[in-house]
Amino acid sequence: MRTLSILKTVSAVAAVSAVAITATTGKAGAVTINLGGGLIPSIQSSFNFNNGGISLTATGVINTSPGTRNVYQSIEGLGVSDTNAVGDLNTNQIGGPASVGERLLLTFNQLVNLTSVTFSRVGPGDSFKLLANGSPIASGSIPGGNLLDVGVSPGVSVNGTGINFAFSLGNTGNGYLVRSVTFTAVPEPITIAGMALGSGFGVLLRRKYKKAAKFSNKLST
């Protein structure tokens, strides 16, 4: 009977441990990073951002080769610069001929699920293509465009998990900027046993198991 009681206690502690672990690895809230800068535009090899402990680095890419394009930043968001001329609005957008494969690459410091994107400097017929870790996850026309090529899109829903996200021109249009991205952090895989053994519950579990083992040995002798 005593062995049964000990085992019940151990099971109860394990159940409480599982509940505690579930609580610590629950749903993470959505995080939005605004990619725009100050009133004076600038061009650099990369830009860094951080929000809620999650960081990302923006770099320019052509032909999937990182760092081969500089990144343009204005109050409207990020683009990729062809000429490194801050005042040349067209060549600082994400665009260019398809053979060049110009892309804006956002690299996060951990695995995230990208859920929404807003675009700016959107003209009529502009479209985008988005890849996560090299695989296409979304494409289509960008809403909110206007004839002056200064439109701002509402949030465009996407759904992709990865560390690297690349934006390129879609099938139509002359380019755009990425204004903001919204995402949720993807929790790292955690084993319940590993977490429990490293916690106070784990200490209690080990004590209960040792007592059960000693009592069982006494019965067998």
C-alpha positions as CSV (number, residue, x, y, z in Angstrom):
1,M,0.0,0.0,0.0
2,R,2.8,2.4,0.8
3,T,4.4,1.8,-2.6
4,L,1.1,2.6,-4.2
5,S,0.8,5.8,-2.2
6,I,4.3,6.9,-3.2
7,L,3.6,6.2,-6.9
8,K,0.4,8.2,-6.7
9,T,2.3,11.1,-5.2
10,V,5.0,10.9,-7.9
11,S,2.3,10.9,-10.6
12,A,0.6,13.9,-9.1
13,V,3.9,15.8,-9.0
14,A,4.6,14.9,-12.6
15,A,1.2,16.2,-13.6
16,V,1.8,19.5,-11.8
17,S,5.2,19.7,-13.5
18,A,3.6,19.2,-16.9
19,V,1.1,22.0,-16.1
20,A,3.9,24.3,-15.0
21,I,5.9,23.6,-18.2
22,T,2.9,24.2,-20.4
23,A,2.4,27.6,-18.7
24,T,6.0,28.6,-19.4
25,T,5.8,27.6,-23.0
26,G,2.4,29.0,-23.8
27,K,1.4,31.2,-26.8
28,A,3.7,34.2,-27.4
29,G,2.2,37.5,-28.2
30,A,2.5,39.1,-31.6
31,V,5.5,41.5,-32.1
32,T,5.6,44.3,-34.7
33,I,8.9,45.9,-35.9
34,N,8.7,49.2,-37.7
35,L,11.4,49.3,-40.3
36,G,11.2,53.0,-41.0
37,G,13.9,55.4,-40.0
38,G,14.1,59.2,-39.5
39,L,13.1,62.0,-41.7
40,I,16.5,61.9,-43.5
41,P,16.9,58.8,-45.7
42,S,20.1,56.8,-45.5
43,I,21.9,53.9,-47.3
44,Q,23.9,51.4,-45.4
45,S,25.2,47.8,-45.9
46,S,22.7,46.7,-43.2
47,F,20.2,47.9,-40.6
48,N,19.5,46.3,-37.2
49,F,16.2,46.2,-35.3
50,N,15.0,44.9,-31.9
51,N,11.7,44.5,-30.2
52,G,10.7,42.3,-27.3
53,G,14.1,40.6,-27.2
54,I,13.8,39.5,-30.8
55,S,16.2,41.1,-33.3
56,L,16.5,41.2,-37.0
57,T,19.1,42.4,-39.5
58,A,18.2,43.7,-43.0
59,T,20.6,43.2,-45.9
60,G,20.4,43.5,-49.6
61,V,20.7,40.5,-51.9
62,I,21.1,39.9,-55.6
63,N,21.2,36.4,-57.1
64,T,20.8,35.0,-53.5
65,S,24.2,36.5,-52.6
66,P,23.9,38.4,-49.2
67,G,25.6,41.8,-48.9
68,T,25.8,42.5,-52.7
69,R,23.2,45.3,-52.5
70,N,23.1,48.1,-49.9
71,V,19.9,48.8,-48.0
72,Y,17.9,52.0,-48.3
73,Q,16.0,53.3,-45.3
74,S,13.5,56.2,-45.1
75,I,10.6,57.0,-42.8
76,E,8.5,54.9,-45.1
77,G,10.5,51.7,-44.6
78,L,13.3,49.6,-46.3
79,G,14.3,49.1,-49.9
80,V,17.3,47.8,-51.8
81,S,19.5,50.4,-53.5
82,D,20.8,50.0,-57.1
83,T,22.8,53.2,-57.3
84,N,23.5,54.2,-53.7
85,A,21.9,57.6,-54.5
86,V,19.6,58.6,-51.6
87,G,17.5,60.9,-53.8
88,D,16.8,58.4,-56.5
89,L,13.4,57.1,-55.4
90,N,12.9,54.4,-58.1
91,T,16.3,52.7,-57.7
92,N,15.9,52.4,-54.0
93,Q,12.8,50.3,-54.1
94,I,12.8,46.5,-54.0
95,G,12.7,45.8,-57.7
96,G,15.0,45.5,-60.7
97,P,15.0,42.9,-63.5
98,A,14.2,39.4,-62.6
99,S,17.6,38.2,-63.9
100,V,19.3,40.2,-61.1
101,G,17.1,38.6,-58.4
102,E,17.1,41.7,-56.2
103,R,15.8,41.0,-52.7
104,L,15.5,42.5,-49.2
105,L,16.6,39.9,-46.7
106,L,15.4,40.0,-43.1
107,T,17.4,37.6,-40.8
108,F,16.0,37.0,-37.3
109,N,18.0,35.9,-34.3
110,Q,15.5,33.0,-33.7
111,L,12.8,31.1,-35.4
112,V,9.6,33.2,-35.9
113,N,6.3,32.9,-37.6
114,L,5.7,35.8,-39.9
115,T,2.0,36.7,-39.9
116,S,1.6,40.2,-41.5
117,V,3.5,42.7,-43.6
118,T,2.8,46.4,-44.5
119,F,4.3,48.0,-47.7
120,S,4.8,51.6,-48.7
121,R,5.7,53.6,-51.8
122,V,3.2,51.3,-53.6
123,G,2.2,52.2,-57.1
124,P,-0.6,50.8,-59.3
125,G,0.0,47.2,-60.1
126,D,2.9,46.6,-57.7
127,S,3.2,43.0,-56.6
128,F,5.5,41.2,-54.2
129,K,7.0,37.7,-53.7
130,L,8.0,36.5,-50.2
131,L,10.3,33.5,-49.4
132,A,11.0,31.9,-46.0
133,N,14.3,30.1,-45.7
134,G,14.4,30.0,-49.5
135,S,10.9,28.6,-50.1
136,P,8.1,30.8,-51.5
137,I,5.3,31.4,-48.9
138,A,3.3,34.3,-50.4
139,S,2.9,36.4,-53.5
140,G,0.4,38.7,-55.1
141,S,-0.7,42.3,-55.8
142,I,0.0,44.9,-53.1
143,P,-3.2,46.8,-52.0
144,G,-3.1,50.5,-51.4
145,G,-1.2,51.6,-54.5
146,N,-1.8,55.0,-56.2
147,L,-0.7,56.8,-59.3
148,L,1.9,58.9,-57.3
149,D,3.7,55.7,-56.3
150,V,3.4,56.7,-52.6
151,G,0.7,54.4,-51.4
152,V,0.7,52.6,-48.1
153,S,-0.8,49.1,-47.8
154,P,-2.9,47.8,-45.0
155,G,-1.5,44.8,-43.3
156,V,-1.1,41.9,-45.8
157,S,-1.5,38.5,-44.1
158,V,1.2,36.0,-44.7
159,N,2.0,32.7,-43.0
160,G,5.6,31.4,-42.9
161,T,8.0,30.1,-40.3
162,G,11.7,30.6,-40.6
163,I,14.7,32.7,-39.7
164,N,15.4,34.3,-43.2
165,F,12.7,36.1,-45.1
166,A,13.3,37.5,-48.6
167,F,11.2,40.1,-50.3
168,S,11.4,40.5,-54.1
169,L,9.3,42.1,-56.9
170,G,6.4,40.0,-58.0
171,N,5.2,39.6,-61.6
172,T,4.1,43.2,-62.1
173,G,5.0,46.7,-60.9
174,N,8.2,48.7,-60.5
175,G,9.0,48.2,-56.8
176,Y,8.0,49.0,-53.2
177,L,9.4,49.4,-49.7
178,V,8.7,47.1,-46.7
179,R,7.3,49.3,-43.9
180,S,6.8,46.8,-41.0
181,V,6.6,43.1,-40.2
182,T,4.5,41.4,-37.5
183,F,5.4,38.0,-36.2
184,T,5.3,35.6,-33.2
185,A,8.3,33.8,-31.7
186,V,8.3,30.0,-32.1
187,P,9.2,28.4,-28.8
188,E,12.1,26.1,-28.8
189,P,11.3,22.4,-28.4
190,I,11.3,21.5,-24.7
191,T,11.1,18.0,-23.2
192,I,8.9,17.8,-20.1
193,A,11.2,15.3,-18.5
194,G,14.2,17.6,-19.0
195,M,12.5,20.6,-17.7
196,A,11.1,18.7,-14.7
197,L,14.4,17.3,-13.7
198,G,16.0,20.7,-13.7
199,S,13.3,22.3,-11.5
200,G,12.1,22.0,-8.0
201,F,9.6,19.5,-9.1
202,G,12.4,17.4,-10.5
203,V,14.1,17.3,-7.1
204,L,10.9,16.1,-5.4
205,L,10.4,13.5,-8.1
206,R,13.9,12.1,-7.6
207,R,13.3,11.9,-3.8
208,K,10.0,10.1,-4.2
209,Y,11.5,7.6,-6.7
210,K,14.4,6.9,-4.3
211,K,12.0,6.3,-1.4
212,A,9.9,4.0,-3.6
213,A,13.0,2.0,-4.6
214,K,14.3,1.6,-1.0
215,F,10.9,0.4,0.1
216,S,10.6,-2.0,-2.8
217,N,14.1,-3.5,-2.0
218,K,13.1,-4.0,1.7
219,L,10.0,-5.9,0.6
220,S,12.0,-8.1,-1.8
221,T,14.5,-9.0,1.0
